[in-house]
Amino acid sequence: MEAYTAALNGADAPPKKKREENTLGWLIDQYLSSPEFSSLKESTQAVKTSFLNNIAKESGHHPLEAIDASTIQGGRDKRASTPGAANNFLKHMSAMYKWAISDKNIPITKNPTRDVPRETNQTVIIRGRLRKLSSTGTVGRLGHANALHLKCWLLPGFDAGMFAE
């Protein structure tokens, strides 16, 4: 907001605050200013910049050594209600960590996203409505009655008229 106000008043934008070194926010800044990132298409850069800056605002203060597969999985699970967002989180974080490992100036030796599976979803009909089941929204969370109904719908050749409401 400060930059916007400064631009309206014709002043130079205030300098961007430098993030503490070896934190997630610092890594994101390094990646966004890298030649590899600059070589991406403009539209890809815009999407990644927006996504990663949102992560930096929320979790940028975390030290890099504290980020492991369980931390990444927590970030994925937080976005599990929309599997596309969960997978985009993994995709963007994975690309950044792959770059960081190849860059000799970044103190990272392993990619914590490597062991975190992507969200999978399956569209099924439950009680007459289309529902998406993600890998974190399993049949066990649906309850017994819905699970029975789900199993019936997944059977090949099942007659749907039997459960009409």
C-alpha positions in Angstrom: 0.0 0.0 0.0 2.9 2.3 0.7 4.2 1.9 -2.9 0.7 2.7 -4.2 0.4 5.8 -2.1 3.9 7.0 -3.1 3.1 6.4 -6.8 -0.1 8.5 -6.4 1.9 11.3 -4.9 4.6 11.1 -7.6 7.3 10.0 -5.1 9.6 7.1 -5.5 8.3 3.8 -4.1 9.8 3.0 -0.7 12.6 0.4 -0.9 11.5 -3.2 -0.6 12.2 -4.6 2.9 14.9 -7.2 2.8 13.9 -10.5 4.3 16.1 -12.3 6.8 18.6 -14.6 5.1 18.0 -18.3 5.0 14.2 -18.0 5.6 11.5 -19.2 3.2 10.7 -15.6 2.2 14.4 -15.0 1.4 14.4 -18.1 -0.7 11.3 -17.0 -2.6 12.9 -13.6 -3.2 16.1 -15.3 -4.5 14.1 -17.5 -6.8 11.9 -14.7 -8.2 15.1 -12.7 -9.1 16.9 -15.7 -10.6 17.8 -15.9 -14.3 15.9 -19.3 -14.5 12.7 -17.6 -13.3 13.3 -14.7 -15.7 13.5 -17.1 -18.6 9.9 -18.3 -18.0 7.0 -16.9 -20.0 5.5 -13.6 -18.6 2.2 -15.3 -17.8 3.9 -18.1 -15.9 6.0 -15.5 -14.0 2.9 -13.6 -13.0 1.2 -16.8 -11.7 4.2 -18.0 -9.8 5.0 -14.5 -8.4 1.5 -14.1 -7.0 1.4 -17.6 -5.6 4.9 -17.5 -4.0 4.4 -14.0 -2.6 1.3 -15.1 -0.9 3.2 -18.0 0.7 6.0 -15.5 1.7 3.5 -13.2 3.4 2.1 -16.1 5.4 5.1 -18.3 6.1 8.2 -16.3 4.9 9.6 -16.0 8.4 10.2 -19.7 8.8 13.9 -20.7 8.7 14.8 -23.0 5.8 16.2 -25.7 8.0 12.8 -26.0 9.7 11.0 -26.8 6.5 10.7 -30.5 5.9 8.3 -32.9 4.1 5.8 -32.6 7.0 5.8 -28.8 6.7 5.1 -29.0 3.0 2.4 -31.6 3.5 0.8 -29.3 6.0 0.8 -26.6 3.4 -0.7 -29.0 0.9 -3.4 -30.2 3.4 -4.3 -26.6 4.2 -5.3 -26.3 0.6 -7.0 -29.7 0.3 -10.5 -28.3 -0.1 -9.4 -27.2 -3.6 -7.1 -30.0 -4.9 -5.9 -27.8 -7.8 -4.6 -25.2 -5.3 -2.9 -28.0 -3.3 -1.2 -29.3 -6.4 -0.2 -25.8 -7.5 1.4 -25.3 -4.1 3.4 -28.5 -4.5 4.3 -27.6 -8.1 5.6 -24.1 -7.4 7.4 -25.1 -4.2 9.0 -28.1 -6.0 10.2 -25.9 -8.9 11.7 -23.4 -6.4 13.5 -26.1 -4.4 14.9 -27.8 -7.5 16.3 -24.5 -8.6 17.7 -23.8 -5.1 19.5 -27.2 -5.0 21.2 -26.5 -8.3 22.3 -23.0 -7.2 25.6 -23.1 -5.3 24.8 -19.9 -3.3 21.7 -21.4 -1.7 22.3 -23.5 1.4 19.8 -26.3 0.5 20.7 -29.9 -0.3 17.3 -31.6 -0.5 13.9 -31.0 -1.8 11.3 -31.4 1.0 8.5 -31.5 -1.6 9.9 -34.7 -3.1 8.2 -37.1 -0.7 4.8 -35.3 -0.6 2.2 -36.9 -2.9 0.0 -34.7 -5.0 -3.7 -34.5 -4.3 -5.8 -36.8 -6.3 -9.5 -36.4 -6.7 -12.3 -38.5 -8.1 -15.7 -37.3 -9.0 -18.5 -39.6 -7.7 -22.2 -39.3 -7.1 -23.3 -39.2 -3.5 -27.0 -38.9 -2.7 -27.7 -37.8 -6.2 -25.1 -35.1 -6.4 -21.7 -34.9 -8.0 -19.0 -34.8 -5.3 -15.2 -34.7 -5.6 -13.2 -36.9 -3.3 -9.7 -35.8 -2.7 -7.0 -38.0 -1.3 -7.5 -36.2 2.0 -11.3 -36.5 1.8 -11.5 -40.3 2.0 -14.5 -42.5 2.3 -13.8 -42.8 6.0 -14.6 -39.2 6.5 -17.9 -39.5 4.7 -19.6 -41.7 7.3 -21.0 -45.2 6.9 -24.2 -44.4 5.0 -22.5 -42.3 2.4 -19.7 -44.8 2.1 -22.2 -47.6 1.3 -23.9 -45.3 -1.2 -20.5 -44.4 -2.7 -19.5 -48.1 -3.1 -22.7 -48.7 -4.9 -22.1 -45.9 -7.4 -18.6 -47.1 -8.1 -19.9 -50.5 -9.1 -20.0 -51.0 -12.9 -23.5 -51.4 -14.2 -25.2 -50.3 -11.0 -28.8 -49.3 -11.3 -29.1 -45.8 -9.9 -32.9 -45.9 -9.7 -32.6 -48.1 -6.6 -31.5 -45.1 -4.5 -33.8 -42.4 -5.9 -34.7 -39.8 -3.3 
